[in-house]
Amino acid sequence: MSTGLSQAKFAELFKIPKGTLAHWEQGVRKPPEYVVFMLKIIVDLSNSLNE
């Protein structure tokens, strides 16, 4: 899933600690499935509104 946002901007927008986001991206930790689902819905909706 690509948002076009920097890691810092994404973390700020979704109120996710930058360290947590970095761990998800590095595979150190895995985000809860419900978080992935909600973020995907938000990103997809945002992308469709910008088309």
PEVENUR-V368769 format. One record per residue. N is the residue number from 1. RES is the residue in one letter. D_LAST is the distance of its C-alpha to the last C-alpha in Angstrom with 1 decimal. Layout:
# PEVENUR-V368769
n=N res=RES d_last=D_LAST
n=N res=RES d_last=D_LAST
This chain:
# PEVENUR-V368769
n=1 res=M d_last=16.8
n=2 res=S d_last=15.2
n=3 res=T d_last=13.7
n=4 res=G d_last=14.3
n=5 res=L d_last=16.8
n=6 res=S d_last=20.5
n=7 res=Q d_last=22.9
n=8 res=A d_last=24.3
n=9 res=K d_last=21.0
n=10 res=F d_last=20.0
n=11 res=A d_last=23.5
n=12 res=E d_last=23.6
n=13 res=L d_last=20.4
n=14 res=F d_last=21.6
n=15 res=K d_last=25.3
n=16 res=I d_last=26.3
n=17 res=P d_last=29.3
n=18 res=K d_last=28.6
n=19 res=G d_last=31.6
n=20 res=T d_last=30.3
n=21 res=L d_last=27.0
n=22 res=A d_last=28.9
n=23 res=H d_last=31.2
n=24 res=W d_last=28.4
n=25 res=E d_last=27.0
n=26 res=Q d_last=30.6
n=27 res=G d_last=31.5
n=28 res=V d_last=34.3
n=29 res=R d_last=33.0
n=30 res=K d_last=30.7
n=31 res=P d_last=28.4
n=32 res=P d_last=29.2
n=33 res=E d_last=27.3
n=34 res=Y d_last=26.1
n=35 res=V d_last=24.5
n=36 res=V d_last=22.6
n=37 res=F d_last=21.5
n=38 res=M d_last=20.4
n=39 res=L d_last=18.5
n=40 res=K d_last=16.7
n=41 res=I d_last=15.7
n=42 res=I d_last=14.6
n=43 res=V d_last=12.6
n=44 res=D d_last=10.9
n=45 res=L d_last=10.2
n=46 res=S d_last=9.0
n=47 res=N d_last=6.5
n=48 res=S d_last=5.4
n=49 res=L d_last=5.6
n=50 res=N d_last=3.8
n=51 res=E d_last=0.0
